[in-house]
Amino acid sequence: MGSNRGANRREAAAGRPDAPARQILPRQAKRDLRTTPAWTTFLPSVSALWSFVFGNDRPVEIEIGPGRGDVLMTFAAARPEVNFFAIEHVRGAVEYVQARVAHAGFENVRVLAADARCVVTRIVPPASVAAYHVYFPDPWPKRRHRKRRLVDVALAAALRRTLVPGGAVHVATDLRDLFEDIRAALVAGGLQPSPTQAAPARPVTRFERKYAAAGTHAGSFVAG
Ligand SMILES: C[S@@+](CC[C@H](N)C(=O)[O-])C[C@H]1O[C@@H](n2cnc3c(N)ncnc32)[C@H](O)[C@@H]1O
């Protein structure tokens, strides 16, 4: 009953262009709004987003769904000349990774709690990302859950739009079918498999150790 009233109120507010965000957004999004870093407030006026976020103009690589952050930590330590931006939608995981980053004293890492699909599609500036890393995305094996998968054509198009010329999307998964679906989505979004561009060496994560005993399917994709 209560949640219906909330939904009705949100629906009415959504029709009004002057309605404050707090009237439109559902509860989780309101929580996100409270804890989202302040730079999002200035987005409309920020043309050079990454220099604002990192305080320098180094190349930016994005990891989507870092989980416990094993790959992120390794990359950040091995390549301090690169800025790493991780987007993870599970808040507990974000806090865990942020604590690891702080403990290691890495200044080239930022971790954002958000849906990567929303951030990449709406916030990341065009031609601004040197590489995307997508390792072991959730498989959502049931057919009726497929629409929850991370990589679809819309995301693929956004990845392509936001990559710098020569930039790449690196993908790995334990499931051949999922890899083929991701490949199809990326190709439909304007990317193509690159036989020459390889992902940087990454550690085997706990997830990979547990689920990829039968092998890992990996590939890199560049703008076609
Ligand atoms: C199966 S885990 C793999 C974690 C890590 N990449 C690894 O290899 O160990 C998938 C991760 O992607 C995150 N994730 C899934 N969909 C996401 C989305 N739309 N935006 C951000 N993170 C997402 C999940 O919360 C989870 O941490």
The ligand as an SDF file (V2000), in Angstrom:
LIG
                    3D

 27 29  0  0  0  0  0  0  0  0999 V2000
   30.6750  -12.3900  -11.1400 C   0  0  0  0  0  0  0  0  0  0  0  0
   31.3080  -10.9340  -10.4390 S   0  0  0  0  0  0  0  0  0  0  0  0
   32.9900  -10.8390  -11.0460 C   0  0  0  0  0  0  0  0  0  0  0  0
   33.8410   -9.9120  -10.2260 C   0  0  0  0  0  0  0  0  0  0  0  0
   35.2770   -9.6900  -10.7440 C   0  0  0  0  0  0  0  0  0  0  0  0
   35.2750   -9.0230  -12.0290 N   0  0  0  0  0  0  0  0  0  0  0  0
   36.0620  -10.9760  -10.8130 C   0  0  0  0  0  0  0  0  0  0  0  0
   36.4570  -11.3940  -11.9070 O   0  0  0  0  0  0  0  0  0  0  0  0
   36.2900  -11.5680   -9.7610 O   0  0  0  0  0  0  0  0  0  0  0  0
   30.4710   -9.6800  -11.4070 C   0  0  0  0  0  0  0  0  0  0  0  0
   30.5820   -8.2950  -10.7880 C   0  0  0  0  0  0  0  0  0  0  0  0
   29.9520   -7.3330  -11.6300 O   0  0  0  0  0  0  0  0  0  0  0  0
   29.1590   -6.4600  -10.8200 C   0  0  0  0  0  0  0  0  0  0  0  0
   28.1160   -5.8960  -11.6940 N   0  0  0  0  0  0  0  0  0  0  0  0
   27.1530   -6.5830  -12.3470 C   0  0  0  0  0  0  0  0  0  0  0  0
   26.3690   -5.7490  -13.0530 N   0  0  0  0  0  0  0  0  0  0  0  0
   26.8710   -4.4990  -12.8520 C   0  0  0  0  0  0  0  0  0  0  0  0
   26.4890   -3.2040  -13.3100 C   0  0  0  0  0  0  0  0  0  0  0  0
   25.4330   -3.0390  -14.1190 N   0  0  0  0  0  0  0  0  0  0  0  0
   27.2040   -2.1300  -12.9010 N   0  0  0  0  0  0  0  0  0  0  0  0
   28.2730   -2.3040  -12.0710 C   0  0  0  0  0  0  0  0  0  0  0  0
   28.6700   -3.4950  -11.5970 N   0  0  0  0  0  0  0  0  0  0  0  0
   27.9760   -4.5840  -11.9840 C   0  0  0  0  0  0  0  0  0  0  0  0
   28.6500   -7.3820   -9.7470 C   0  0  0  0  0  0  0  0  0  0  0  0
   28.1950   -6.6920   -8.6240 O   0  0  0  0  0  0  0  0  0  0  0  0
   29.8890   -8.2050   -9.4340 C   0  0  0  0  0  0  0  0  0  0  0  0
   30.7620   -7.5590   -8.5310 O   0  0  0  0  0  0  0  0  0  0  0  0
  1  2  1  0
  2  3  1  0
  2 10  1  0
  3  4  1  0
  4  5  1  0
  5  6  1  0
  5  7  1  0
  7  8  2  0
  7  9  1  0
 10 11  1  0
 11 12  1  0
 11 26  1  0
 12 13  1  0
 13 14  1  0
 13 24  1  0
 14 15  1  0
 14 23  1  0
 15 16  2  0
 16 17  1  0
 17 18  1  0
 17 23  2  0
 18 19  1  0
 18 20  2  0
 20 21  1  0
 21 22  2  0
 22 23  1  0
 24 25  1  0
 24 26  1  0
 26 27  1  0
M  CHG  2   2   1   9  -1
M  END
$$$$
